[in-house]
Amino acid sequence: MEKDISFILNHLGEDRENYFNAVSPPILQSSNFVFRDVETMRAAMPNEFNRPFYTRGANPTVTILRKKLAALEGSEEALVFGSGVAAISAAVLSCVKAGDHIICVQHPYSWTTTLLEDLLARFNVTHTFVDGTKLENFANAITPATKVIYLESPNTMTFELQDLEAVSALAKKHNITTIIDNSYSSPLHQNPISLGVDIVVHSASKYLNGHSDIVAGVLCSTTERVKKIYSSEFLTLGGIISPHDAWLMMRGLRTLQVRMQRTSESAEKIIAFLENHPLVEKVLYPFSKTNPQLALAKKQMKRCGGLFSILLKADKIEQAEKFTNSLKRFLIACSWGGHESLVYPICALYGSGSNNKPHLPWNLVRIYIGLEEPDILIEDLNNALASM
């Protein structure tokens, strides 16, 4: 049966008779919850996953949000974290111990790379980066110590995909857990659990919140897996979201459908302009007609959102800087998924000191299309391209 997205976003988990029939759930900004007697407290202790005891574990406002996110992703349960990388870290840590091995797609989110190369390496957890566009690369990298295959489909800079159904089937044959960062698509455009993936994570600062005013992360999986992560990595490391931020995300979810439709439609119109511009060498976008993985993208994704990249037809890094600096309607920033249109120029990484060896070319610019009028954004892009 097709999910009733509008019911999930607007009503699921909201037992309004429990809070004075208020239309909007309250923010239960309490760190602590009291009990009428010792026996009631004793009974609550083993069930902190479902019953408010201390907000580091369960909070009623956060619980409503968890129910919505699990339903959207098609999972049994969900946890909400204080950042996307907190959700990623908890998911990976829950699956490995010293001596284990992880296979990861090449060039994932930068903090995923840091987790593997810096933190887990200190505890003798090894990793192999592979080109995830070919299934055999995963198969060839599997060792007896492999416990995790980590996916990011599409990648959020260059938009390569993995065949999620095929990789999941391969992993299951070898008793390997699959984890995917599904931030690019959101649960509206791709549901990896239906394709066999074990754990789905999101940077909820992006589309799920949609207003660029909180940082958060989400982890979705079976009840068994989520409870295991909850009782260990979640409670121990304490990377929780506040009740207020959970409420803000819930408010953002109300408009998820209309925001995703708007940004997708605007991006498609703007990409059609850019693909025919003489100063654009290439557009990187999963549903682009030039994408060699277009058939796979359309098989496992319902639609793309507003994020894509372009390669400028430029000879000097100064031209990429001039293009970026000439934009009037786009903000220069990282992240994406909010109401505002953004550009992230890779040329800024060159000579920055924080990233002396960027793997992406300086003429690549990542563009996010927000909720502004697409014709105005096209005019701005056209003027900035002319300035080069």
C-alpha positions as CSV (number, residue, x, y, z in Angstrom):
1,M,0.0,0.0,0.0
2,E,1.3,3.5,-0.9
3,K,2.3,5.5,2.1
4,D,0.0,8.3,3.1
5,I,2.7,11.0,3.2
6,S,0.4,13.8,4.2
7,F,-1.0,11.9,7.1
8,I,2.5,11.0,8.4
9,L,3.7,14.6,8.1
10,N,0.6,16.2,9.6
11,H,-0.9,13.8,12.1
12,L,1.0,10.5,12.8
13,G,2.1,10.2,16.4
14,E,0.2,13.3,17.5
15,D,-2.2,12.1,20.2
16,R,-3.7,15.5,20.8
17,E,-6.0,14.5,23.6
18,N,-2.8,13.9,25.6
19,Y,-1.9,17.6,25.4
20,F,-5.1,19.6,25.8
21,N,-6.2,19.0,22.1
22,A,-3.6,21.5,20.9
23,V,-3.1,21.3,17.1
24,S,0.6,21.6,17.5
25,P,2.5,19.3,19.9
26,P,4.1,21.0,22.9
27,I,7.8,21.4,23.4
28,L,8.4,19.4,26.5
29,Q,11.6,21.3,27.4
30,S,12.3,19.2,30.5
31,S,15.5,17.3,31.2
32,N,13.8,15.1,33.9
33,F,10.6,13.2,34.5
34,V,9.1,12.4,37.9
35,F,7.4,9.3,39.3
36,R,4.7,9.1,42.0
37,D,6.4,6.3,43.9
38,V,9.4,3.9,43.9
39,E,7.6,1.1,42.2
40,T,6.5,3.3,39.3
41,M,10.1,4.5,38.9
42,R,11.4,1.0,39.1
43,A,9.0,-0.1,36.3
44,A,10.1,2.7,34.1
45,M,13.8,2.0,34.2
46,P,14.0,-1.0,31.8
47,N,11.8,0.7,29.3
48,E,13.5,4.1,28.8
49,F,13.4,3.6,25.1
50,N,9.7,4.2,25.1
51,R,9.0,5.9,28.4
52,P,10.3,9.3,29.4
53,F,12.8,9.0,32.2
54,Y,15.6,11.5,31.4
55,T,15.7,13.4,28.1
56,R,19.1,12.0,27.1
57,G,17.1,8.9,26.5
58,A,13.5,9.6,25.6
59,N,11.6,12.8,25.4
60,P,7.9,13.0,24.3
61,T,8.4,15.7,21.7
62,V,11.3,13.8,20.2
63,T,9.3,10.6,20.3
64,I,6.6,12.1,18.0
65,L,9.3,13.1,15.5
66,R,10.9,9.6,15.6
67,K,7.5,8.0,14.7
68,K,7.1,10.3,11.7
69,L,10.7,9.8,10.4
70,A,10.5,6.0,10.7
71,A,7.2,6.0,8.8
72,L,8.5,8.2,6.1
73,E,11.6,6.0,5.6
74,G,9.5,2.8,5.8
75,S,11.4,1.5,8.8
76,E,10.2,0.0,12.1
77,E,12.0,2.6,14.2
78,A,14.1,5.7,14.2
79,L,16.5,7.7,16.4
80,V,17.2,11.4,16.1
81,F,20.6,12.8,16.8
82,G,22.2,16.3,17.3
83,S,23.9,16.1,13.9
84,G,24.1,14.0,10.7
85,V,27.6,12.8,11.5
86,A,26.4,11.7,15.0
87,A,23.9,9.4,13.3
88,I,26.5,8.2,10.9
89,S,29.0,7.5,13.6
90,A,26.5,5.6,15.8
91,A,25.4,3.5,12.9
92,V,29.0,2.5,11.9
93,L,30.2,2.1,15.5
94,S,27.3,-0.3,16.3
95,C,28.6,-2.7,13.7
96,V,32.3,-2.9,14.2
97,K,35.0,-3.9,16.8
98,A,38.8,-3.9,16.6
99,G,40.1,-5.9,13.7
100,D,37.0,-5.4,11.6
101,H,36.9,-4.0,8.0
102,I,34.6,-1.5,6.3
103,I,34.0,-1.0,2.6
104,C,33.0,2.5,1.8
105,V,32.2,4.3,-1.5
106,Q,34.9,6.6,-2.5
107,H,34.7,10.3,-1.6
108,P,31.8,10.2,0.8
109,Y,30.7,13.1,3.0
110,S,34.0,14.5,4.4
111,W,33.2,13.7,8.1
112,T,32.5,10.1,7.1
113,T,36.0,10.0,5.7
114,T,37.3,11.5,8.9
115,L,35.5,8.8,11.0
116,L,37.1,6.0,9.0
117,E,40.6,7.4,8.5
118,D,41.2,9.1,11.8
119,L,38.9,7.9,14.6
120,L,38.2,4.2,13.7
121,A,41.8,3.7,12.5
122,R,43.0,4.4,16.1
123,F,41.1,1.2,17.1
124,N,42.4,-1.0,14.3
125,V,39.2,-0.9,12.2
126,T,40.4,-0.8,8.6
127,H,38.6,0.4,5.5
128,T,38.7,0.2,1.7
129,F,37.3,2.9,-0.5
130,V,35.8,1.6,-3.8
131,D,34.2,3.0,-6.9
132,G,30.6,2.2,-6.1
133,T,29.3,2.4,-9.6
134,K,30.4,-1.2,-10.3
135,L,29.1,-4.1,-8.2
136,E,32.2,-6.1,-8.7
137,N,34.3,-3.5,-6.8
138,F,32.3,-4.3,-3.7
139,A,32.6,-8.0,-4.2
140,N,36.4,-7.8,-4.8
141,A,36.9,-5.8,-1.6
142,I,35.1,-8.2,0.7
143,T,37.4,-9.9,3.2
144,P,36.6,-12.3,6.1
145,A,36.8,-9.3,8.4
146,T,34.3,-7.1,6.5
147,K,31.4,-6.1,8.6
148,V,30.0,-3.0,6.9
149,I,29.4,-1.7,3.4
150,Y,28.8,2.0,3.6
151,L,26.9,3.7,0.7
152,E,26.1,7.2,-0.3
153,S,23.7,7.2,-3.3
154,P,23.7,9.7,-4.9
155,N,27.0,11.3,-3.7
156,T,26.3,14.9,-2.8
157,M,29.0,16.5,-4.8
158,T,29.4,14.5,-8.0
159,F,26.2,12.3,-7.8
160,E,27.5,8.8,-8.5
161,L,25.0,6.1,-7.6
162,Q,25.2,2.5,-6.4
163,D,22.8,-0.3,-7.3
164,L,21.2,-0.5,-3.9
165,E,19.3,-3.7,-4.5
166,A,22.3,-5.5,-5.9
167,V,24.8,-4.3,-3.2
168,S,22.3,-5.2,-0.5
169,A,21.9,-8.8,-1.9
170,L,25.6,-9.2,-2.1
171,A,26.1,-8.0,1.5
172,K,23.4,-10.4,2.8
173,K,25.2,-13.3,1.2
174,H,28.3,-12.5,3.3
175,N,26.4,-11.4,6.5
176,I,27.5,-7.8,6.1
177,T,25.5,-4.8,7.3
178,T,24.7,-2.1,4.7
179,I,24.4,1.5,5.8
180,I,23.4,4.3,3.4
181,D,23.4,8.1,3.7
182,N,20.1,9.0,2.1
183,S,20.3,12.8,2.6
184,Y,20.3,13.7,-1.0
185,S,17.0,12.1,-1.9
186,S,15.1,12.4,1.3
187,P,12.5,9.7,2.2
188,L,10.2,11.1,-0.4
189,H,12.4,10.4,-3.4
190,Q,14.2,7.2,-2.3
191,N,13.5,4.4,0.2
192,P,16.6,2.2,0.5
193,I,15.1,-0.1,3.1
194,S,12.6,-1.3,0.5
195,L,15.7,-2.2,-1.6
196,G,17.3,-4.3,1.2
197,V,19.5,-1.7,2.9
198,D,19.8,-2.4,6.7
199,I,20.4,1.1,8.2
200,V,19.5,4.5,6.7
201,V,21.0,7.7,7.9
202,H,20.2,11.4,7.1
203,S,21.6,14.8,7.7
204,A,18.3,16.2,8.9
205,S,19.7,19.7,8.7
206,K,18.9,19.4,5.0
207,Y,15.5,18.7,3.5
208,L,13.9,17.1,6.5
209,N,14.1,20.4,8.5
210,G,14.3,22.6,5.4
211,H,14.7,26.0,7.1
212,S,18.5,26.2,7.8
213,D,17.9,26.8,11.5
214,I,18.9,23.5,13.2
215,V,21.6,20.8,12.9
216,A,20.3,17.2,13.3
217,G,20.6,13.6,12.2
218,V,18.4,10.6,11.7
219,L,19.0,6.8,11.9
220,C,16.3,4.4,10.7
221,S,16.3,0.6,10.9
222,T,14.5,-2.3,12.5
223,T,13.3,-2.1,16.1
224,E,16.0,-4.7,17.1
225,R,18.9,-2.7,15.5
226,V,17.6,0.7,16.8
227,K,17.2,-0.6,20.3
228,K,20.7,-2.0,20.2
229,I,22.1,1.3,19.1
230,Y,19.9,3.2,21.5
231,S,21.2,1.3,24.6
232,S,24.8,1.6,23.5
233,E,26.1,4.3,21.1
234,F,23.1,6.6,21.6
235,L,22.9,6.7,25.4
236,T,26.7,6.4,25.9
237,L,27.9,9.1,23.5
238,G,24.9,11.3,24.2
239,G,24.6,13.0,20.7
240,I,21.0,13.9,21.3
241,I,18.7,16.5,19.8
242,S,17.0,19.0,22.0
243,P,13.2,19.0,22.4
244,H,13.1,22.5,20.9
245,D,15.1,21.5,17.8
246,A,12.9,18.3,17.4
247,W,9.8,20.6,17.4
248,L,11.4,22.8,14.8
249,M,12.1,19.8,12.6
250,M,8.5,18.6,13.1
251,R,7.3,22.0,11.9
252,G,9.6,21.8,8.9
253,L,8.3,18.4,8.0
254,R,4.8,19.9,7.5
255,T,5.9,21.4,4.3
256,L,8.3,18.7,3.1
257,Q,6.2,17.6,0.2
258,V,5.6,21.1,-1.2
259,R,9.2,22.1,-0.7
260,M,10.6,19.1,-2.4
261,Q,8.2,19.6,-5.3
262,R,9.1,23.2,-5.7
263,T,12.9,22.7,-5.5
264,S,12.8,19.8,-7.9
265,E,10.7,21.6,-10.5
266,S,12.9,24.7,-10.3
267,A,16.1,22.7,-10.5
268,E,14.9,20.9,-13.6
269,K,14.1,24.2,-15.3
270,I,17.5,25.7,-14.4
271,I,19.4,22.6,-15.4
272,A,17.8,22.7,-18.8
273,F,19.2,26.3,-19.2
274,L,22.6,25.4,-17.9
275,E,23.0,22.3,-20.1
276,N,22.7,24.5,-23.2
277,H,25.0,27.3,-22.0
278,P,28.3,27.6,-23.8
279,L,30.3,28.4,-20.6
280,V,29.1,25.3,-18.8
281,E,31.2,22.2,-19.6
282,K,28.9,19.7,-17.9
283,V,26.0,19.4,-15.5
284,L,26.2,16.7,-12.8
285,Y,22.7,15.6,-11.8
286,P,21.3,12.1,-11.4
287,F,18.5,12.6,-13.9
288,S,20.6,14.4,-16.5
289,K,20.3,12.9,-19.9
290,T,24.1,12.8,-20.1
291,N,24.4,10.7,-16.9
292,P,25.6,7.2,-17.7
293,Q,23.7,6.0,-14.6
294,L,20.4,7.5,-15.7
295,A,18.6,4.2,-16.0
296,L,19.7,3.2,-12.5
297,A,18.7,6.6,-11.1
298,K,15.2,6.3,-12.5
299,K,14.9,2.7,-11.2
300,Q,15.6,3.4,-7.6
301,M,14.8,7.2,-7.2
302,K,11.4,8.7,-7.7
303,R,12.8,12.2,-8.4
304,C,15.8,14.4,-7.8
305,G,15.8,17.4,-5.5
306,G,17.4,20.8,-6.0
307,L,21.1,19.9,-5.6
308,F,23.5,19.5,-8.6
309,S,26.9,20.6,-9.7
310,I,28.3,22.2,-12.8
311,L,31.8,22.2,-14.3
312,L,32.6,25.7,-15.6
313,K,34.3,26.0,-19.0
314,A,37.1,28.1,-17.5
315,D,40.9,28.3,-18.0
316,K,41.9,30.0,-14.7
317,I,40.7,29.6,-11.1
318,E,40.1,33.4,-11.0
319,Q,37.2,32.8,-13.5
320,A,35.5,30.4,-11.1
321,E,36.0,32.9,-8.3
322,K,34.6,35.7,-10.5
323,F,31.5,33.6,-11.4
324,T,30.8,32.9,-7.7
325,N,31.4,36.4,-6.6
326,S,29.1,37.8,-9.3
327,L,26.0,35.9,-8.2
328,K,23.5,38.2,-6.5
329,R,20.6,35.8,-5.8
330,F,22.7,32.8,-4.4
331,L,24.4,32.7,-1.1
332,I,27.9,31.3,-0.8
333,A,27.8,28.6,1.8
334,C,28.0,24.9,2.5
335,S,25.1,22.6,3.3
336,W,21.8,22.7,1.3
337,G,18.2,21.7,1.6
338,G,16.8,25.0,3.1
339,H,14.6,27.7,1.6
340,E,17.6,29.7,0.2
341,S,19.6,29.0,-2.9
342,L,23.3,28.4,-2.4
343,V,26.6,27.8,-4.2
344,Y,29.6,25.9,-2.9
345,P,32.6,26.7,-5.1
346,I,35.3,24.1,-4.9
347,C,37.9,26.8,-5.8
348,A,37.5,28.0,-2.2
349,L,39.2,24.8,-1.1
350,Y,42.3,25.5,-3.1
351,G,44.8,27.3,-0.9
352,S,42.4,27.4,2.1
353,G,44.8,25.6,4.5
354,S,42.1,23.3,5.7
355,N,42.1,21.2,2.6
356,N,45.4,21.4,0.8
357,K,44.6,18.5,-1.6
358,P,41.0,18.6,-2.7
359,H,40.0,15.7,-4.9
360,L,37.5,17.8,-7.0
361,P,38.5,20.2,-9.7
362,W,38.5,23.9,-9.0
363,N,36.0,24.6,-11.8
364,L,33.3,22.6,-10.1
365,V,30.5,24.5,-8.4
366,R,27.8,22.8,-6.4
367,I,24.5,24.6,-6.7
368,Y,21.4,24.2,-4.5
369,I,18.1,25.6,-5.8
370,G,15.9,26.9,-3.0
371,L,12.3,28.3,-3.1
372,E,13.0,31.5,-5.1
373,E,11.5,32.1,-8.6
374,P,13.5,30.0,-11.1
375,D,13.5,32.6,-13.8
376,I,15.2,35.1,-11.4
377,L,17.8,32.5,-10.6
378,I,18.4,31.7,-14.3
379,E,19.0,35.4,-14.9
380,D,21.4,35.6,-12.1
381,L,23.4,32.5,-13.3
382,N,23.4,33.9,-16.8
383,N,24.9,37.2,-15.7
384,A,27.5,35.5,-13.5
385,L,28.6,33.2,-16.4
386,A,28.9,36.3,-18.7
387,S,31.1,37.9,-16.1
388,M,33.8,35.2,-16.5
